[in-house]
Amino acid sequence: MGASNAPAVVILLGPPGAGKGTQARMLEEKFGLVQLSTGDLLRAAVAAGTPAGLAAKAVMEAGGLVSDEIVLAILKDRMAEPDTSRGVILDGFPRTAGQAESLDRLLAEAGGRVTAAISLEVDDAAMVGRVSGRYTCADCGEGYHDEFKQPANAGACDKCGGTAFKRRADDNAETVRARLEAYHAQTAPLIAHYGAMGVLETIDAMGSIEAIAEGLGTIVGRVSA
């Protein structure tokens, strides 16, 4: 894959609600890449009892935050497994410039590098409306939206006919704005880092799922060929 024949390493950057998880699953299916999220990796390593997993377990049981060093050790172990031979999609890591530099060193040791860091660009005001308008049927979990998807018959779920609906407590405009501000502050150094490396790509993430998938597919197809 690429000049060094190393597996593709694709990083997805985007705020909560931008659709990273959905798009990562679609890329997995289309290109045979493996989505790696730090939360899943930590849980799997702890369950498997690997040295890095045991170290992470001790930290978590003590109420601490797992260090970058441990996360990178777990990531290194996972990327050595045969199913990642075509490449990986990193979701949720790196989150800081320091983590990005550590990841660069880890990949370089194996003769690889980040092949694309794709930023899912959003309109903050529209994102506030998109996320804060979400609600679900309390009975079956079918999703709805104040503006984009209301039940065909007001007050009754299209799927199960239930009449009770609920919203997540953190899906309110104030919380969403705060999350977006925190994301932009945290991610700005990563945008600069990958821009300087020449691997930064941007995608308009306010379109349809299909349109976003098409744009991502073009980029990933190019870097994983």
C-alpha positions in Angstrom: 0.0 0.0 0.0 1.6 3.2 -1.1 5.3 3.6 -1.8 6.5 1.6 1.2 3.9 -1.2 0.8 3.0 -0.5 4.4 -0.7 -0.8 5.4 -2.8 2.3 5.0 -3.3 4.4 8.2 -6.4 6.6 7.9 -7.3 9.0 10.7 -10.9 10.4 10.9 -11.2 13.8 12.5 -14.6 15.3 13.3 -16.7 16.5 16.2 -19.4 14.5 18.0 -22.3 14.0 15.6 -20.3 14.3 12.4 -20.9 10.7 11.6 -17.3 9.3 12.0 -18.5 5.9 13.3 -21.0 5.4 10.5 -18.5 6.3 7.9 -15.7 4.2 9.4 -18.0 1.1 9.3 -18.7 1.8 5.6 -15.0 2.2 4.8 -14.3 -1.1 6.6 -16.7 -2.9 4.4 -15.6 -1.3 1.2 -11.8 -1.4 1.5 -11.2 -4.2 4.0 -9.7 -1.8 6.5 -10.1 -2.3 10.3 -11.7 0.4 12.4 -9.7 0.9 15.7 -11.2 3.0 18.5 -9.2 3.5 21.7 -12.1 2.5 23.9 -12.6 -0.8 22.2 -8.9 -1.5 22.1 -8.5 -0.9 25.8 -11.4 -3.1 26.7 -10.2 -5.9 24.4 -6.6 -5.7 25.8 -7.8 -5.8 29.4 -10.0 -8.8 28.6 -7.2 -10.6 26.8 -4.8 -9.9 29.7 -1.9 -8.7 27.5 0.9 -6.9 29.3 -0.3 -3.5 28.1 -3.9 -4.5 28.9 -2.9 -5.5 32.5 -1.1 -2.1 32.9 -4.2 -0.3 31.6 -6.5 -2.3 34.0 -4.4 -1.3 37.0 -4.5 2.4 36.1 -8.3 2.3 35.5 -9.0 0.4 38.7 -7.1 3.0 40.5 -9.3 5.7 38.9 -6.5 7.1 36.8 -6.3 8.0 33.1 -4.5 5.5 30.9 -1.2 7.0 29.6 -0.4 7.7 26.0 2.4 5.2 26.4 0.0 2.4 27.3 -2.5 3.3 24.6 0.3 3.3 22.0 1.5 -0.1 23.2 -2.0 -1.5 22.9 -2.3 0.0 19.4 1.0 -1.4 18.4 0.0 -4.9 19.5 -3.3 -4.6 17.6 -1.8 -3.4 14.4 0.6 -6.4 14.4 -2.4 -8.7 14.0 -2.9 -10.2 10.5 -6.4 -8.8 9.9 -4.9 -5.2 9.7 -2.7 -6.1 6.8 -4.7 -3.9 4.4 -4.8 -1.0 6.8 -6.6 0.7 9.7 -9.0 3.5 10.4 -8.2 5.3 13.6 -11.2 6.9 15.3 -10.7 8.9 18.5 -6.9 8.8 18.4 -4.7 10.8 18.2 -6.5 13.7 20.1 -3.4 15.9 20.8 -0.3 17.0 18.9 1.8 15.0 21.3 -0.2 11.8 20.6 0.2 12.5 16.9 3.9 12.8 17.1 4.1 9.6 19.2 2.0 7.8 16.6 4.3 9.0 13.8 7.3 7.5 15.7 5.4 4.2 16.3 4.5 3.9 12.6 8.0 4.9 11.4 9.5 2.0 13.5 7.4 -0.4 11.4 8.2 1.4 8.1 4.8 3.1 7.8 3.2 6.5 8.2 -0.2 8.2 8.4 -1.5 8.0 4.8 -4.4 10.3 5.2 -5.9 12.4 8.0 -9.4 13.3 6.9 -11.2 16.1 8.6 -15.0 15.9 8.5 -15.9 19.6 8.3 -19.1 20.8 9.8 -21.1 24.0 10.1 -21.3 24.6 13.9 -24.8 26.3 13.9 -26.2 23.5 11.7 -24.6 20.9 13.9 -26.3 22.4 17.0 -29.6 22.0 15.3 -28.8 18.5 14.0 -27.9 17.1 17.3 -30.1 19.0 19.7 -33.2 18.1 17.6 -32.7 14.4 18.0 -35.1 12.2 20.0 -36.1 8.5 20.1 -39.1 6.3 20.7 -38.9 5.2 24.4 -40.2 1.7 23.5 -38.2 0.6 20.4 -35.5 3.2 20.0 -36.4 4.4 16.5 -34.7 7.8 15.9 -36.5 11.0 15.0 -35.7 14.7 14.6 -37.7 17.9 15.3 -36.9 19.2 11.8 -35.7 16.4 9.6 -37.7 13.3 10.6 -40.9 13.5 12.5 -43.4 10.6 12.9 -45.9 10.3 10.1 -48.6 10.4 12.7 -47.9 13.0 15.3 -47.2 11.5 18.7 -47.0 7.9 17.5 -43.8 5.9 16.5 -43.8 4.8 12.9 -42.1 1.6 13.8 -44.0 0.3 16.9 -46.8 2.7 17.5 -45.4 3.7 20.9 -46.5 7.1 22.2 -43.6 7.8 24.6 -40.4 9.6 23.3 -37.2 10.6 25.0 -34.2 12.8 24.4 -30.6 12.4 25.7 -29.9 14.8 28.5 -26.7 16.0 26.7 -28.4 16.5 23.4 -29.2 20.2 24.1 -28.0 23.3 22.3 -25.8 24.5 25.1 -24.0 21.2 25.6 -23.6 20.7 21.8 -22.0 24.2 21.5 -19.6 23.5 24.3 -18.6 20.1 22.8 -18.0 21.8 19.4 -15.8 24.5 21.0 -13.8 22.0 22.9 -13.4 19.9 19.8 -12.1 22.8 17.7 -9.6 23.9 20.4 -8.3 20.3 20.7 -8.2 19.5 17.0 -6.6 22.7 15.7 -3.0 21.5 16.4 -3.8 18.2 14.7 -5.1 20.0 11.6 -1.8 22.0 11.5 0.3 18.8 12.2 -1.2 16.8 9.4 -1.3 19.8 7.1 2.4 20.2 7.5 2.9 16.5 6.7 0.9 16.9 3.5 -1.6 14.2 4.4 -4.6 16.4 5.5 -7.8 16.0 3.5 -11.2 17.7 4.2 -14.7 16.5 3.5 -17.9 18.5 3.8 -19.7 16.5 6.5 -23.0 18.4 6.2 -24.2 16.5 3.2 -26.0 13.1 3.0 -24.4 10.0 4.3 -24.0 8.7 0.8 -22.3 11.9 -0.5 -19.9 11.9 2.5 -19.2 8.2 1.9 -18.4 8.9 -1.8 -15.9 11.6 -0.9 -14.2 9.5 1.7 -14.1 6.5 -0.6 -12.3 8.6 -3.3 -9.6 9.6 -0.8 -9.2 6.2 0.9 -9.2 4.4 -2.5 -6.3 6.6 -3.6 -4.2 6.2 -0.5 -4.8 2.5 0.0 -4.2 1.4 -3.6 
